[in-house]
Amino acid sequence: MNGHLSFEDGWKILEHGIVKCSKILEDCPGARPTVDEYMKYYDCAYRMAVQKDQYCQEMYNGYKKTLEDCVRAMALPHLMHKRDDCFLRELVKMWSNYCSMVRFTTGFFAYLDRCFVAHRKLPSLEDTAATSFFSPVFSYFNNEISDVLLTLIRQERDGCNVDMDLLMGITRGICRSEVKTMLRSAVIQDTYLYYSRKTFEWIAQYPLQDYLAKVQETMEKETKRLIHYLCIFEDESSDLCLKVPFKLGSLLQ
């Protein structure tokens, strides 16, 4: 391609590539781009990023919006009327297919991600893609997602057998997105409620020294659990355990 490429003309090509790849969400054959198609999309995005009138921000915004539109049109209908384990398994399937799709689409914009996004310190295209998936999904299924994830976390805490691949596949995806604060708030609140009940049981059940030992043991376990589920550092997890979920100091007074 020679000469200036307008955003409208260039984006038609790129949008076509994203929409084609979006059929991976529904396991459609032929959804993956050929080598020639892949290079066409990559060359188009590269040219739009380096020409004199470049459209880096417009491509970044368009990428996010187009992915959100694909999720609303193709992923959300599959989650409708699903409950509990069926909902979780369908969500995991959609997220897994979406990740496969995104591996191709982010490749089209590799130069944009490597230069413009890094220079502007914007969320990477993979993190932006995670937001484009979980933002519309949470908008429609906030209660369903929270209920099923918190139930699995409680079951794991109580020693039940839990499919950790299913659980972690979703929590790690959420933690890459801008809706991670919703997951964090839900987990912290549920942890607080769980141990609010437990501490009163322990106070009645154990002598003071045994109670303090139980609290210390629990703090260590919950610190590791929050690191695991919320993808945070140990210092941050320890602070959350001390300040929010337990508030055990007040129960000792």
N, C-alpha and C positions, 0 to 999 in steps of 0.2 A: 504494500500500500504506500502511495506517495502523496505528498501534500498534506494540508491540515485536515485532521479528522475531528468533526464536531462531536460534542458530547452525545447528542441525540442519535447520530449514526453509529457511533462507537458503542453506545450503551445497548442499542438494539442487538448487536452481535453478542455482547457479554451477557445480557439478560437471557438471550436464547440459550446460551451455554449453561447458565445456572438452572433455568427451567428444565432443560433436557436432563441434567443431573438429578433434579429433584424427584424424578420418577424412580430413583433408587429407593426413596422412602416407601414405595409400594412394591418393591422387588420386581419392577418391570424389566424384562430383557431388553438389551440394547440401550439402556439408560447411560451407561458409561461412555465417555467420549473416546473416539479413536485418537491415535497419535496425531494425525493431521488436524483433527478438530481441536485437540488440546493446544497444539502449537498456534492455531489460528486465534484462539481466545487469549492465550498468553501474549502473543505479539500485539494484539489489539490493546490490551490493558497496558502493556509496556509503552506502546506508542502514545497513548493518551496521557501517560504519566510523565513523559520526557519531552514532548513537543513544546513549542514556545507557549502556546495557550494550553497548559496542562489542566487535567480535571481530577486530580488526586482526591480532594475532599468529596467531590461529587460521586466518584466511584465508591469511596468508602461508605458514604451514606446510602447510595443505591444498593450496594451489596447487602448491607444490614436489612434494609426495607424489603428487598426481593426475597431474602431468606425468610423473613417473618411472614410474608404473603404466602410462600410455599408451605410453611408450617401450618398456617391457618387453613389453607385449602386442602392439604393432603394428610397432615398428621392428626389434627384435632378430631376429624370425623371418626377416626379409628379408636379414639378414646371415649367417645360418647357411649353412655349406658354401660360402661364397664365398672366393676366394683372390686375392691379388695385385691386379692392376688391376681385376678384377671386384669384389673386396671394396671397394676404394677408391671406385669409381664408385657402387656401391650406397650406401656410407656417405655420400658427397657428396649423392646424391639424397635420402636420408632426412633429412639435416641441412638441406638446402634446403627440403624440404617442411615440416619441423619449424619452421624460421624463419618460413615463411608462416603456419603455425598460430599461432605465438606472437605475431605481430603483432596478431592478433585477441584472443587471450586476455589479453595484458597490457593491452589497451585496456579490458577489462571492469573491471580493477583499477587504472585510471589514478589515481584519487584516493588509493588506498592507497599506490601507488608514489611519488606526488608529496609526500605528507604523512608518513604513518607510516614508510615505509621510509627516506626522506631524514632524518627527525628522529632515528630510531634508528641511523642510519648503517649500515644493513644492505645486503647486496648488492642491487642493483636487481633488479626482476622479470626483466629480460632476462638478467642475469648468472645469476640463480637458475635460469632456464629452461635456460641453457647447461649448468649443473651437472646439472640433472635429465635432460638428454640424455646427456652424456658420462660421468657417473658410472656408470650401469648399462651403457653400451656398453663402457667400459673394464673393468668387472668381468668381462664375458664375453669380450672380444676385445682384451685388453691387448697380447698378443704380436703379433697380426695388425696392429693399428693402428701399434704401434711399428715393426714390420718394414717396412711399406709406406711410412711417412713417412720413416724414416731412409734407406731405399733411394733415394727420390726426392731427398732432400737431398744424398746422396752423388753421385748422378748429376748434379745441378745444379752441385755443386762441381767435378766433373770436366769440365764443359763440355758435357754431353749436353743434348739438347732435352727439357725437362720441361714438362708441363702445369701451369703455375704457378697457374692459376685453381683447379684441383682441389686442389693442395697448400695454397695459402693459404686457401682456403675452409674447410678443416678446421682448420689450425693457429690461425687467428684465432678460430674458435669455441671450440677447446680453451682458448685463452688467456683467454677470458672466464669460464671455469668454474673450479671449485675443484680440478679435476684437472690444472691447468696445471703444477703442480710435477712431475707424472709426465712430462709432455712435456719440460720443462726438463732434468730429470735424464737422460732418455734421449738428448737431443740433445747435452748436454755430454759425457756418457760416450762417445758414438760419435765426437764430434769429437776428443776426447782420443786415442782409439784410432787414429783416422785419421792424426793428425799425429804420433803416436808412431812410426808406421812411416815417415812422410814425412821427419821430421827426420833419421833415421839415413841415409836415402838422400841427403839434401841434404849432410850432413856429408861423406859419401864423394865426392860429386859436385862440390861447389863449394869454392873458396878461402874463407877466413874472411870477407873483406869481402863477397863475393857471397852467402855464407850468411846473414850478418847482414841484408843488404838483402832477401833472400828472406823471412826471418822477419818483418821490418817490414812488407813488402808483404802477407804472409799475415795478420798481426795486423789490419791495416786492413780487409782483405776479410772476415775472420771476424767482426769487430766489427759491420760492416754486416749480415752474414748473420744474426747472432744477434738484432739489432734487428728485422730483417724477420720471422724465423720465430717468435721468442718474444715479440714485441710488448713490448719493454722499452726503457728509455732508453739513450742512448749511454754514459753513465758506468757503468751497470750492466753493459752488454755488454762494455766495455773491461776492467772488473774480472774478469769471467768468463773472458775470453781470457787475462788475465795469470795468474790464480790457478788455474784449473781445467783448461781444455782443453789448454794447451800445456806449461806448466812448462818453457819453453825455457831459462830461466836455468840450470837444473841440467845441461842438455845442453851448455852452453858451458864448463862448468868442467872 
